[in-house]
């Protein structure tokens, strides 16, 4: 690993969340930090700064071990690595509270009409689309990456922007543990493939229409609270990120059937 990579990656992993506010425009919201860094791009890169555990980063050759890699490694890719590659211009959004399923990205509003959004917040080297997935979009990105399945990341809270979102693998493993590590050679390889995709499609506007659906296929738009701890939930969460209770969109059905099913 280059010395410059070691220096910037170590700093990105070890810095406090508040330290990132100086990089852009902090956006006031009631839940946590949100920093917008406009750089003249027509696509938007997103990364979260919060983490489950914290230890100083340890680097040996090309391998970094640090529990903050989820998602400080993704933040490093956006803030440092992609700028070294032939990547089209992109804006950056740094968020908080992703690890509890309540990303501050949901408070982001902009007049910029982005063509699509992306993040690097995933183990391995595939890509997931969450509720943005459809046959055409999967086929488009599937020419570059294997399309996998995921549960939640920051981009899930940005459907209100009206464009497709992609969460690319960044090469970390054992996330949410003190043994979390990444081989930066894999991270760089994934980023290079992303740059191919971005160069080919950064000017392509990928429109997205958000249509929430409950387990029976009924459209709805109301929010609801966890039936156990009463925490506010996102409309597409099946499990409460605070107490772990299963919540299947319909409060009455879930309350009456939870003991029988679980």
C-alpha positions in Angstrom: 0.0 0.0 0.0 1.3 3.5 -0.8 2.4 5.7 2.1 -0.1 8.3 1.0 -2.8 5.7 1.1 -1.8 4.6 4.5 -1.8 8.1 5.8 -5.2 9.1 4.4 -6.8 5.8 5.2 -5.6 5.8 8.8 -6.8 9.4 9.3 -10.2 8.6 7.8 -10.7 5.6 10.1 -9.4 7.2 13.3 -11.0 10.7 13.0 -14.1 11.7 15.0 -17.3 12.2 13.1 -17.3 15.9 13.9 -14.0 16.3 12.1 -15.5 15.7 8.7 -17.8 18.8 9.0 -15.0 21.0 7.8 -14.8 19.2 4.5 -18.1 20.5 3.2 -21.5 22.0 4.1 -22.9 20.7 7.4 -26.7 20.3 7.1 -28.7 20.8 10.3 -31.1 18.0 11.2 -32.4 16.5 14.4 -30.7 13.2 14.3 -27.0 13.5 13.6 -24.3 14.7 11.3 -24.9 15.2 7.6 -22.2 16.8 5.4 -22.7 17.7 1.8 -19.6 18.3 -0.4 -20.7 19.7 -3.8 -17.9 19.2 -6.5 -19.7 19.8 -9.7 -20.8 16.2 -10.3 -23.9 14.8 -11.9 -23.8 11.7 -9.7 -23.8 11.5 -5.9 -21.6 9.3 -3.7 -22.7 8.5 -0.2 -20.9 7.1 2.8 -21.7 6.8 6.6 -19.3 7.9 9.3 -20.9 6.1 12.3 -19.7 2.6 13.3 -20.5 -0.2 15.7 -17.0 -0.5 17.4 -13.9 1.6 17.4 -10.2 0.7 17.5 -7.1 2.4 16.1 -6.4 1.2 12.5 -3.6 -1.3 12.0 -2.0 -1.6 8.6 0.3 -4.4 7.5 1.5 -4.3 3.9 -1.8 -4.1 1.9 -4.1 -5.2 4.7 -5.9 -2.8 7.1 -7.7 -4.1 10.3 -10.2 -1.8 11.9 -13.8 -2.1 12.9 -14.6 1.4 11.5 -14.0 0.1 8.0 -17.8 -0.1 7.8 -18.1 2.5 6.4 -15.0 4.6 6.8 -13.4 2.6 4.0 -16.2 3.7 1.7 -15.7 7.3 2.9 -12.0 7.0 2.0 -12.8 5.7 -1.5 -15.0 8.8 -2.1 -12.7 11.3 -0.5 -9.4 10.1 -1.7 -9.1 7.0 -3.9 -11.5 7.8 -6.8 -9.8 11.2 -7.3 -6.6 9.3 -8.3 -8.5 7.4 -11.0 -10.1 8.6 -14.2 -13.5 8.9 -12.5 -16.1 11.4 -13.7 -16.9 14.2 -11.2 -19.3 13.4 -8.4 -20.6 15.1 -5.3 -20.3 13.6 -1.8 -22.8 13.1 1.1 -21.4 11.9 4.5 -24.0 10.6 6.9 -24.6 9.4 10.4 -26.9 6.8 12.1 -26.8 4.3 9.3 -25.8 1.5 11.7 -29.1 1.8 13.6 -31.2 1.9 10.3 -32.0 5.6 10.6 -29.5 7.2 8.2 -29.5 11.0 8.3 -29.5 10.8 4.5 -33.2 10.9 4.7 -32.9 14.6 5.6 -31.0 15.5 2.5 -32.7 17.7 0.0 -31.1 19.3 -3.1 -32.0 21.2 -6.2 -29.4 19.2 -8.2 -31.0 16.7 -10.5 -28.5 13.8 -10.1 -28.4 11.0 -12.7 -27.9 8.3 -10.0 -26.5 7.8 -6.6 -24.0 5.3 -5.2 -22.1 4.1 -2.2 -19.3 1.7 -1.2 -20.7 0.1 1.9 -20.6 -3.6 1.3 -18.4 -6.6 1.9 -16.9 -8.3 -1.1 -17.1 -7.1 -4.7 -20.7 -7.3 -5.9 -23.4 -4.6 -6.1 -26.9 -4.4 -4.6 -29.8 -2.2 -5.6 -32.4 -2.7 -2.8 -35.8 -1.2 -3.9 -34.1 0.4 -6.9 -33.8 -2.9 -8.6 -35.6 -3.7 -11.8 -34.6 -5.8 -14.8 -33.2 -2.9 -16.9 -31.1 -1.5 -14.1 -29.8 -4.9 -13.1 -28.8 -5.7 -16.6 -27.1 -2.3 -16.9 -24.9 -2.7 -13.9 -24.7 -6.5 -14.3 -22.3 -6.0 -17.2 -19.7 -4.8 -14.7 -20.6 -6.4 -11.3 -22.4 -9.4 -10.0 -25.8 -8.2 -8.7 -26.4 -9.5 -5.2 -28.9 -8.9 -2.4 -28.8 -6.6 0.6 -30.9 -5.3 3.5 -30.1 -1.7 4.2 -27.6 1.1 3.6 -27.7 4.9 3.2 -29.0 4.9 -0.3 -32.2 3.2 0.9 -33.0 6.6 2.6 -32.6 8.6 -0.6 -35.4 7.3 -2.8 -37.0 10.7 -2.6 -34.3 12.0 -5.0 -36.1 10.1 -7.7 -33.1 8.3 -9.3 -31.6 4.9 -9.0 -29.0 3.9 -6.4 -26.2 1.4 -6.2 -24.2 0.0 -3.3 -20.9 -1.4 -4.4 -18.7 -3.8 -2.6 -15.6 -2.2 -1.1 -13.8 -5.3 0.0 -14.1 -5.3 3.8 -14.8 -8.5 5.7 -16.0 -9.4 9.2 -17.8 -6.1 9.6 -19.2 -5.1 13.0 -16.4 -7.0 14.7 -12.9 -6.1 15.9 -11.5 -8.5 13.3 -12.9 -6.4 10.4 -10.3 -6.1 7.7 -9.8 -5.3 4.0 -7.1 -6.0 1.5 -6.7 -2.6 -0.2 -5.7 -4.3 -3.4 -9.3 -5.7 -3.6 -10.7 -2.2 -2.8 -8.7 -0.6 -5.5 -9.8 -3.3 -8.0 -13.5 -2.7 -7.2 -13.0 1.0 -7.5 -11.4 0.6 -10.9 -14.4 -1.4 -12.2 -16.7 1.2 -10.7 -14.9 3.9 -12.7 -15.5 2.0 -15.9 -19.2 1.9 -15.1 -19.2 5.6 -14.1 -17.4 6.7 -17.3 -19.8 4.8 -19.4 -23.0 5.9 -17.6 -22.5 9.0 -15.5 -24.5 11.0 -18.1 -27.3 8.5 -18.1 -30.3 9.7 -16.1 -31.7 6.6 -14.3 -35.2 7.6 -13.1 -36.7 5.9 -10.1 -40.2 5.9 -8.7 -40.6 4.9 -5.1 -43.8 2.8 -4.5 -43.9 1.4 -0.9 -45.6 -2.0 -0.7 -46.7 -4.0 2.3 -46.4 -7.9 2.4 -49.7 -8.3 0.5 -48.8 -5.9 -2.3 -50.9 -3.0 -1.0 -49.5 0.5 -1.6 -49.2 2.8 1.5 -47.4 5.9 2.5 -47.9 6.2 6.3 -45.1 5.8 8.8 -45.5 3.6 11.9 -43.8 2.7 15.2 -42.3 -0.5 16.5 -45.0 -2.5 18.3 -42.6 -3.5 21.1 -40.4 -0.4 21.9 -42.4 2.2 20.0 -39.3 3.5 18.2 -40.1 5.2 14.8 -39.4 2.9 11.9 -38.6 3.4 8.2 -41.5 2.2 6.1 -39.5 -0.6 4.6 -38.0 -2.0 7.8 -39.1 -5.5 8.7 -37.1 -5.7 11.9 -36.7 -2.9 14.4 -33.1 -1.7 14.5 -33.4 -0.8 18.2 -35.0 -3.9 19.8 -34.9 -6.5 17.0 -38.7 -7.1 17.0 -40.2 -8.3 13.8 -42.5 -5.6 12.3 -44.3 -6.6 9.1 -45.6 -3.2 8.0 -49.2 -3.8 9.3 -49.2 -3.1 13.0 -52.5 -4.8 13.8 -51.5 -8.0 11.9 -48.0 -8.1 13.5 -49.2 -7.5 17.0 -51.8 -10.2 16.9 -49.6 -12.8 15.1 -46.1 -12.1 16.5 -46.3 -14.8 19.3 -47.7 -17.4 16.9 -45.1 -16.8 14.2 -42.0 -16.0 16.2 
